[in-house]
Amino acid sequence: MSVLSFQGDLLPSGEKTRTSRTLVIDSVDRHEAGTYVCRAHNGVGNKRAQAAIKLQVLCKLIFKQSFLCLSL
């Protein structure tokens, strides 16, 4: 059995932990960055692994110029 968790917080699905072999994140944004932990145990033993997801958020700045026309 494998148990997935996210830094002690909620997974993207809204669950605290999830018993599953995989974790799929469909829509990634800055809130999904962090450390994910997988704990597996069976009759042979226990294993823990973790992976850090780092996101670089790129922003495109759009400048709009407005003009005010005055009648003289």
C-alpha positions in Angstrom: 0.0 0.0 0.0 1.2 3.5 -0.8 0.1 6.7 0.9 0.8 10.1 -0.7 0.9 13.4 1.1 1.9 17.0 0.5 4.0 18.8 3.2 1.4 17.9 5.8 -1.1 20.0 3.8 -3.9 19.1 1.3 -3.1 17.4 -2.0 -4.3 19.2 -5.1 -7.4 16.9 -5.0 -8.3 18.4 -1.6 -7.4 15.2 0.3 -5.0 15.2 3.3 -3.6 11.8 2.1 -4.3 9.5 -0.7 -3.9 5.7 -1.0 -2.8 5.2 -4.5 0.1 4.1 -6.7 0.2 7.4 -8.7 -0.5 11.0 -8.3 -1.6 13.1 -11.3 -1.8 16.8 -11.1 -3.9 18.0 -14.1 -3.6 21.8 -13.7 -0.4 23.0 -12.2 0.0 26.4 -10.7 2.1 27.9 -7.9 0.0 26.3 -5.2 1.2 22.8 -6.2 4.9 23.6 -5.6 6.4 21.9 -2.6 7.4 18.5 -1.3 5.4 15.4 -2.0 5.9 12.3 0.1 5.1 8.7 -0.7 5.2 6.1 2.0 4.9 2.4 1.0 4.6 -0.6 3.2 3.9 -4.3 2.6 4.9 -7.7 4.1 8.6 -7.1 3.0 9.1 -3.7 4.7 8.5 0.0 4.6 9.9 2.7 2.3 9.6 6.5 2.1 10.4 8.7 -0.8 9.9 12.4 -1.4 10.1 14.7 -4.4 10.2 18.5 -4.5 8.3 20.3 -7.3 9.7 23.8 -7.9 7.8 26.1 -10.2 9.0 29.2 -11.9 6.1 31.5 -12.5 6.6 33.7 -15.5 4.5 36.7 -15.9 3.9 38.6 -19.1 3.5 42.3 -18.4 1.2 44.3 -20.7 1.4 48.0 -20.6 -1.5 50.0 -21.9 -1.1 53.7 -22.6 -4.1 55.9 -22.4 -4.3 59.3 -24.1 -6.4 62.2 -23.1 -7.4 64.6 -25.8 -8.1 68.1 -24.8 -9.7 70.7 -26.9 -7.9 74.0 -26.9 
